[in-house]
């Protein structure tokens, strides 16, 4: 009897660990890139507001930010321009 209880508890614990490890399904995508926020987005990544370059984590992150901030997203690689895609227009200070 004691072994049956132990086996049942181990089975529940193992099943719970598997459930915790499963990725959560989301109905909407929220971009949470850095505490500094995204300044300018490009097809290959983004500048944060502290002027640090980052690569998008995945296409969903890039697409979600582009959809919400289309005025500050550029559909080309950041190094195309002489300024590497960093602009002195700090649009986020005006909002």
C-alpha positions in Angstrom: 0.0 0.0 0.0 2.8 2.4 0.9 4.5 1.7 -2.4 1.3 2.4 -4.3 1.0 5.8 -2.6 4.6 6.6 -3.4 4.2 5.6 -7.0 1.1 7.7 -7.3 2.7 10.7 -5.7 5.8 10.4 -8.0 3.6 10.1 -11.0 1.7 13.2 -10.1 4.9 15.1 -9.4 6.4 14.0 -12.7 3.2 14.9 -14.6 3.1 18.3 -12.9 6.8 19.0 -13.8 6.0 18.2 -17.5 3.0 20.6 -17.4 5.1 23.4 -15.9 7.7 23.0 -18.7 5.1 23.3 -21.5 5.1 26.7 -23.3 2.0 28.8 -22.7 -0.3 29.5 -25.6 -1.0 33.2 -26.1 -3.8 34.8 -27.9 -1.9 38.0 -28.5 1.8 38.8 -28.8 3.4 41.3 -26.5 6.9 42.6 -27.4 8.9 42.9 -24.2 12.4 43.5 -25.6 14.4 45.6 -23.1 13.7 47.9 -20.2 15.0 50.7 -22.5 12.4 50.0 -25.2 12.9 49.8 -29.0 14.0 53.0 -30.7 14.2 51.9 -34.3 13.3 48.6 -35.8 14.9 47.0 -38.9 14.5 43.7 -40.6 17.6 42.3 -38.9 17.1 43.7 -35.4 16.6 46.9 -33.5 18.3 49.7 -31.6 17.1 50.2 -28.1 16.7 53.7 -26.6 20.1 53.4 -24.9 21.7 53.0 -28.4 22.4 49.2 -28.0 21.9 46.9 -31.0 19.8 43.7 -30.6 18.7 40.9 -32.9 15.0 40.1 -32.9 14.3 36.9 -30.9 12.1 35.6 -33.7 9.8 36.7 -36.5 6.8 37.1 -34.2 8.6 39.7 -32.1 9.7 41.6 -35.2 6.2 41.5 -36.8 4.4 42.6 -33.6 6.7 45.6 -33.1 6.5 46.5 -36.8 2.7 46.4 -36.7 2.5 48.6 -33.6 5.3 51.0 -34.6 5.3 51.1 -38.4 6.5 54.7 -38.4 9.8 53.6 -36.8 10.3 50.3 -38.6 12.4 50.0 -41.7 12.2 47.0 -44.0 15.9 46.8 -44.6 19.1 45.8 -42.7 20.3 48.5 -40.3 23.8 48.7 -41.8 22.5 49.9 -45.1 22.8 53.5 -43.9 25.9 55.4 -43.0 24.5 55.9 -39.4 23.9 52.1 -39.0 20.2 52.9 -38.6 20.5 55.0 -35.5 18.7 58.3 -35.8 18.9 61.3 -33.6 15.1 61.7 -33.7 14.1 60.6 -30.2 10.4 60.2 -31.1 9.7 58.4 -27.8 10.4 61.6 -25.8 7.5 63.3 -27.6 4.9 60.7 -26.6 
